[in-house]
Amino acid sequence: MKYSLQHRYIATVFALVLGAVLALGGVFFITLRSVTRSITHQSIDTSRELMLDQLRDRGALMVNLLADNLAAPLSHADLKTVHQLGVSALKQQNVQYFQVFTPTGEILDNGLGNGPLSGKRLTDRVSEQAVAANATLVQIENEVMDVSMPIFVNNTRIGGVRVGFSMKELNREMEERISSFHDLGHAKRDEALTMLFVLSACFITIGIILAYFLARNMSNPVLELAHYAQRIGQGDFGFRFSLKRKDELGLLSRTMNEMALQINEKNKALLDAHTLLEKRVVDRTRELMLAKNKAEAANRAKSNFLANMSHEIRTPMNGVIGMTQLALLASPPPEQREYLELIEKSSYRLLTVVNDILDFSKIEANKLELARERFALRETIATTIREFSFKAKEKGIALEWSVADEIPDDFMGDAGRLSQILINLIGNAIKFTPAGTISVRAEKEYTELDEFVVHFSVSDTGIGISPEYQVSIFEAFSQADESHSRQYEGTGLGLAICARLVSLMNGQIWVESAEGQGAVFHFTALLKKAGDEPPALEEDVTQPQSTEPTQDQLGPQLEILLAEDNLVNQKVAGKMLERSGHKVTIAVNGQEAVAAFARQPFDLVLMDIQMPVMDGFEATQAIRDQEKDSGKHTPIIALTAHAISGYREKCLALGLDDYLSKPMKIADLNAKIAEHLPQGPDSPEKTA
Ligand code: ADP
């Protein structure tokens, strides 16, 4: 219902007025009625009293007269006169009966007939009282007024007279009067009612009009206020509204104005702030975008730099290490052998440092991802331990290891990185332990479904670590004692790399040690238990090779295409292959390699990736295209100075069969070749 307030207001006022009028009218009417009624009754009663009195007086007078007149004839026993007096009495108006009686109540005459009666007695109650009365007695019964009086002669009662006056006329007259009174009362009441009705109608009409105007006076400004509030609600603040009233509504309108004004101001301030904020956000976003782009560019430059550095350092290192290996194989005189062995050792040391720095930079740039490949835990640990067996024996240190029986062997994960952590820890243990034992242990920490948390520990009996230094030991470039770096070689990166690798494996690393009492390095790693999937291709975990396989072990001579732009590397790889009895064709870039492959068939291709004119990936693609017609598949092994994780996957995806990272060892090279051509060049496998 719209604007029901007004309707309700009118209805309320109307109801109040109506109620008041009805109540007043009712009270008025009831009072009027009772007043008229009492007045009427009073008048009737009064006039009845009056008439009765008149009748009584008249009766008494007449009976008195009769008694006087009857005294003489009665004392003389003149019954004839008595009878005449009775006859004349009966003729009087309203006289109904007449009786003269003896003191004993015997009726002497009743004015009827021709003469006196005798022997008739008065027997009813009224008569008995009349006979007994000593003075005038008036008795009213059955519309008859009985007036009796004793008759005295010389103070002796000689009898009594009794006259009955009919009251019928009086009663009729009374009735007439009462009815006329009633008629008058009714007429008066009707008059009063009419007046009441007219007055009520007037009051109600005035009430309605009053209510209507009052309601309008109340609800119209409320409606206006509502309309105003609606406009404010819709955000229209430009519009002012004021009720010229001194009452609460006027106050409300002024308050609303004030409110609208304040909201408007606040709104404006808010809008300004918002605009400013938006502008700032835009500015900041732009700045951030610029900074981000810059950072990304810097990061890209850093990655490129890392890749290039890796390539640039590894390539000459490849030459140094390769040539040293070849020179050592050429049976040099003992003195030269010693020099060459020193060169080889230094080269490996340098390579480790370079690898550490590259690893650390990669981790810092979030470039390092862990591989997810199937591996055997015990074999991984055993291989890692084996790397140190020579060194440990040299120092006279016992090196032992164990894996708890409850730990399964097949896992999915990055065995290379796991063994890198162990290599670091075992390497440090050997480095800082002059004598005693080094133990490597793997225990179950926790397992759920296919997840397995293995707790590794490497303990030694070495110089130990001071508590102060234990705090910062896993930070980069930190070494316990500045003098260490001279006494013990190292970059202070090893443990920092371990810590980051461990956190990539969702594990934790910590140390327990006391100065001079050895150290125990702990770390946990979350490994996934391997399912039923087939084992992955064997990981190229760096393995120390002390013995060089002989020609016989390598199988028959192979035709190998070597695509390599770097002269030193051409020499190294070429010589290594030739030493193993293979025939080598060299291509200086990808394009030449593709051309050579088109000219003649090869058993295997060693493909450098970074080459001018056409890189290794493109060349591989072209070779694979050539092979499409023949259905042949020649193994192509990438040679790369990149040691980035995921590189192997990339190589496989781009049509290569495997990859070898530079600098390479003769043993690794031969192993890779044997892996891809196990049956030699003439086996049917090759043309599969
Ligand atoms: P570095 O390559 O210099 O050894 P690490 O990060 O591997 O760098 O080790 C940092 C330092 O922590 C070492 O220089 C050495 O002071 C201390 N440290 C590491 N392992 C041990 C250990 N097993 N016993 C005593 N000190 C150790």
Residues whose N, C-alpha, C, O or C-beta is under 5 A from the ligand:
A	BS01	ADP	N428 A429 F432 G462 G464 I465 I473 S478 Q479 A480 D481 H484 E489 G490 T491 G492 L493 G494 L495 A496 A519
